[in-house]
Amino acid sequence: MPENTGAWLEELTWPEAKERFDAGAVVVVPIGAAAKAHGPHLPLKTDALTARALGQLLVERLPVVVAPVVGFGFYPAFTSFAGSQHLTAATFKALLWDLVGNLRSHGVERIVLLNTGVSTEAPVDELSAGADDLLVLHMRGLGVAAERLIEVKEGGHADERETSVMLALDPRSVRMDKLTLDGPFERTGATGDPTRATAFKGERLLAARVDDIVAAIGARWP
């Protein structure tokens, strides 16, 4: 596998991983819930699939190493929704600390924590405070260039943005017919107006987010 292209850590042999680490590769750690409620119309895997897609797009753009998606996190607002898997903030931080520590022990000196959640922002920020070798990127701050396409800015969960991304990535998993079950977040697990979502918007959002990630990595480590 050419070293001037990106790679998923799980697809490398350990000598290949060591070679890349020794050469100073940036390692990206995507964080996205493997099972968390996303309204009545999106699958529980929404965050994990989004994190995986962003990782793949980065592999195609930069000679980074992308670690396996961290599929478990701190999601207190979703504990009552069936299937949602949740860690305490302390457990989540301990998990990330161990994973980052593993990378550091293998000689990695540049690590990106790519966080797709909202409630995970504070624990990730606390973990990374004062760490020169960590770059934290939160989803809410990425993809600004595509925001002009979003008709209803309010929302933030299973909304026009997330539904658009899922229509672009895995349209068969989106149950648009279930949007008739509209109601408060406490009952549906969604906010905003997902009925305005389109695959085109999702493609543009993903592209804009990757552009921002690439720019942020380049600015931190030219």
N, C-alpha and C positions, 0 to 999 in steps of 0.2 A: 504493500500500500504506500503510495508516494507521500513523503513527509510534507510536501507543499500543499496538500489538501487536508481538510478536516477529517475527523474520524470519531466514531462512537467508541467510548472506552471499552464497552462490553464486546466489541468486535475485534479488539486488538489482542495479541498474545502479550504476556507480561514483559518479554524483552522489547517488544515494539512499544509498549506503554512507557517503559523505562527510557527508551531512546528518545521519545518525544518529550518526556518530562525533563531529561537531562539537557535537551536542546532549548528549554525554556517555554514550552507550549503553554498557552492560556488554557485553563480547564474551566469549562462551564458546567455548573450544577443546576439543572432545571428543577423547579419545585412546582408541582401541580397535583392536586388531589386525584387519586385513582378512583375514589368513590365518594362523591359529595353531591347533594341535591342541587339541581339546576332547573328548578321549576318543573311543571308537569310535562314539558315538551323536549327537554334535553337530557341526554344520558348522564349517569353519574360520573362517567369517565371524561367529561368535558375539559376540565383543567389539565388532566394528564395528557390527553390527546393534543391539546393546544401547546403544552410545554414540549411535547415530543416533536411536533411540527416545527416549532421555532428552532429547536435543536438541530433538526435536519437541514433547515434553511441556512443555519449558521455553518454547518459542516460544508455546505456547498459554496459558502462565501469566504471563509477564513480557515487557516490551518490550525484550528482549535481542536481540543479534545473535549467531547461532550460526555459527561458522566450519565449514568442511568437516572431517569426521572425519579425524584423523591416524591413518592405517591401518598405520603401521610403527613398531616400537619395539624395546626391549631385552628379549628373551625367551630367555635362555640355557638354560632347562630344556627347551626344545622344539626345539632345533636338529636332533635326530635323528629327529623325526617328519616324515614326508613332507608337503610343502606348506607347512610353517611358515616364515614369512619373518621374519628376525631382523636387527636392527642392533646394532652394538656400543654400549655405553653412551655412549661419546664421540660417535659419529655421531648417536645419538638426541638427546642434549643439544644438539648443534650444530643439528640440524633444528628443534627447538623454539625454540632461541635465535633462529634466523633468522625463524621465523614470528612469534614475539612481537615481534621487532625491527621487522618489517614493520608490525604493528599500531601499535606505538609511533610509528613514523615518520609514520603517518597520523593521529596525534592521539589515539589510544585511550589512556585513562588508567586503565581498570578492566578487567582481564582475568581470567577464570576458567579454570584448567586442570582439566578434568574427566577424571580418570584412571580407566579401568576395569581396569587391570592390577595386578599385584602386584610383579613384578620391575621395573616402570617407576616404582615409588614413589620409590626412592632417587634416580635421576637427576632426576626432576621436582622433588623437594625441594631437591636441590643447585642446580638452575637458579633456583629461586624464592627462595632464601635471601636475606633482607634486601631483597626487592623489595616496596615498598609498594603497587605497582599490580597485584600478582598475588595471587589467591586460589586455593589448591590444594585440591581436593576429591578424595579417594581413595574408590573404591567400597566398600572394606572398612569405612569409617566411616559409610556411608549406609544408610538404610532400617531402622534399629534397631527401629522400631515394628512391623515385620512379622516380626521374628525369632521371635516366639512361634509362628508357623506352621511354622517349620522343625523337623522332627522329629529330624534328625541334624545337630547343630551342626558336627561335625567335617567336614573336607573342604576346600573352597576352590577347587576347579577341576573344571569339568564335573560339579559335585555337584548336590545337591537344589535349591540356589538357582539356579544357572545354567540347569539343565535346565528348571526351572519358568518362568523368564523366557522361554526359547526356546519353550516350549509355548504361552506367551501371545502371543508375537510372530510366530512362524512355525512352527506345529505340524507342517507337512508336511516340514520340514527335520530333524526329530528322529527318529532311528532307534532307538526304544525296544527293538526286537527285537535290537539289537546288544549290549544290556547283558548278554547271556549270556556275553560275552567278558570276564568279570570277572577282575581280576588286579592286580599291583602297578603303581604309576604308571609305572614305567620301560617297561612293556609296553603299557599302555592309555592313558596320558596323562590319567587321571582319578583323583580322590580323592572320598571321601565316599560317599553312597548316593543316586544319582540316581533309583533306582526309586520313591522317595517323592515325586517331583516331580509337580505339577499346574499347569494353566494358571491356576487361581484364585490359588495361591500366587505365581505369577509376576506376575500383575496387581497383587496387593497389594504385592509387593516394589518394583515399578516406581513405584507411587503413593507409597510411603513414601520412596523415594529422592528423588523429585522434591520432595516436601514438605521434606526435609532440605536439598536444594540451594537451594530458594527461601528457606528460613529462613537459611541461611548467607550467601547474597548480601545479604539484607536486613539481617543483623546487621553485615556488613562495610561495606556502603554503604547506609545507611538512606535 
